Amino acid sequence: MNRKELENRLIDFAVDVISLTNYHKKNYAGNHLSMQIIRSATSVPLNYGEAQSAESKKDFVHKLQIVLKELRETIVNLKIIKGAQLSNNIELLEKTIYENNELIAILVKTIQTLKSKI
């Protein structure tokens, strides 16, 4: 997967999370987690875009680690939403959790590979 394909996948993931929040229950917890997950999920492609302008390989790895951190925050949020039954669209929730895990795996492997080359 090249950088552009990964960027597009990260953007699609953020869009799916935004769409998912339309199905959250409208209560205090649902509203709170909706706002939180939008922040963490949308920061993923934004930080990846910033990584493309890294000043060095070490800086690039650091910025990718921030992307990974935000993905991990998002997956925990998704699991809370699932566990608390705050979504009315289980199919989209499951799809988003699956994609989140896939993206984490991709980023972990990418970071490991880059670190071994530095």
C-alpha positions as CSV (number, residue, x, y, z in Angstrom):
1,M,0.0,0.0,0.0
2,N,1.5,3.4,-1.0
3,R,1.2,6.6,1.0
4,K,-1.7,8.0,-1.1
5,E,-3.7,4.8,-0.7
6,L,-3.1,4.8,3.1
7,E,-4.1,8.5,3.3
8,N,-7.3,7.7,1.4
9,R,-8.1,4.8,3.7
10,L,-7.5,7.0,6.8
11,I,-9.8,9.7,5.4
12,D,-12.5,7.1,4.7
13,F,-12.1,5.8,8.2
14,A,-12.6,9.3,9.6
15,V,-15.7,9.8,7.4
16,D,-17.1,6.5,8.7
17,V,-16.6,7.6,12.3
18,I,-18.4,10.9,11.6
19,S,-21.3,8.9,9.9
20,L,-21.4,6.6,12.9
21,T,-22.0,9.4,15.3
22,N,-25.3,10.1,13.5
23,Y,-26.5,6.8,15.0
24,H,-25.4,7.5,18.6
25,K,-28.1,7.7,21.2
26,K,-28.8,11.3,22.1
27,N,-28.0,11.3,25.8
28,Y,-25.1,12.7,27.9
29,A,-22.8,9.7,27.3
30,G,-23.7,9.4,23.6
31,N,-23.1,13.1,23.0
32,H,-19.9,13.2,25.0
33,L,-18.4,10.2,23.2
34,S,-19.5,11.4,19.8
35,M,-17.6,14.6,20.2
36,Q,-14.5,12.8,21.6
37,I,-14.4,10.2,18.8
38,I,-14.8,12.8,16.1
39,R,-11.8,14.6,17.5
40,S,-9.6,11.5,17.7
41,A,-10.7,9.9,14.4
42,T,-10.4,13.1,12.3
43,S,-7.0,13.8,13.8
44,V,-5.7,10.5,12.2
45,P,-5.7,11.6,8.5
46,L,-4.7,15.2,9.5
47,N,-1.7,14.0,11.4
48,Y,-0.8,11.6,8.6
49,G,-0.9,14.5,6.2
50,E,1.4,16.4,8.5
51,A,3.8,13.5,8.6
52,Q,4.2,13.8,4.8
53,S,6.1,17.0,5.5
54,A,8.4,15.5,8.1
55,E,11.9,17.1,8.3
56,S,13.6,13.7,8.7
57,K,13.0,10.0,8.9
58,K,13.0,10.2,12.7
59,D,10.5,13.1,12.6
60,F,8.3,11.0,10.2
61,V,8.3,8.1,12.6
62,H,7.4,10.4,15.4
63,K,4.5,11.8,13.5
64,L,3.3,8.3,12.6
65,Q,3.4,7.4,16.3
66,I,1.0,10.2,16.9
67,V,-1.3,8.8,14.2
68,L,-1.1,5.4,16.0
69,K,-1.8,7.0,19.3
70,E,-5.0,8.6,17.9
71,L,-6.1,5.3,16.3
72,R,-5.7,3.6,19.7
73,E,-7.7,6.3,21.4
74,T,-10.4,5.9,18.8
75,I,-10.6,2.1,19.2
76,V,-11.0,2.4,22.9
77,N,-13.8,4.9,22.4
78,L,-15.5,2.5,19.8
79,K,-15.3,-0.3,22.3
80,I,-16.9,1.9,25.0
81,I,-19.7,2.8,22.6
82,K,-20.3,-0.8,21.7
83,G,-20.2,-1.9,25.4
84,A,-22.6,0.8,26.5
85,Q,-24.8,0.1,23.6
86,L,-24.8,3.7,22.5
87,S,-25.0,3.1,18.7
88,N,-28.2,2.2,16.8
89,N,-26.1,1.0,13.8
90,I,-24.2,-2.1,14.9
91,E,-23.2,-3.0,11.4
92,L,-21.4,0.3,10.8
93,L,-19.9,0.1,14.4
94,E,-18.5,-3.3,13.7
95,K,-17.1,-2.3,10.3
96,T,-15.5,0.7,11.9
97,I,-13.9,-1.3,14.7
98,Y,-12.6,-3.8,12.2
99,E,-11.1,-1.0,10.0
100,N,-9.6,0.7,13.1
101,N,-7.8,-2.6,14.1
102,E,-6.6,-3.0,10.5
103,L,-5.2,0.5,10.5
104,I,-3.5,0.0,13.8
105,A,-1.8,-3.1,12.4
106,I,-0.6,-1.3,9.3
107,L,0.8,1.6,11.3
108,V,2.6,-0.7,13.8
109,K,4.2,-2.6,11.0
110,T,5.2,0.6,9.2
111,I,6.7,2.1,12.3
112,Q,8.6,-1.1,13.1
113,T,10.0,-1.2,9.5
114,L,11.0,2.4,9.5
115,K,12.7,2.2,12.9
116,S,14.7,-0.8,11.7
117,K,16.0,1.3,8.8
118,I,17.0,4.3,10.9
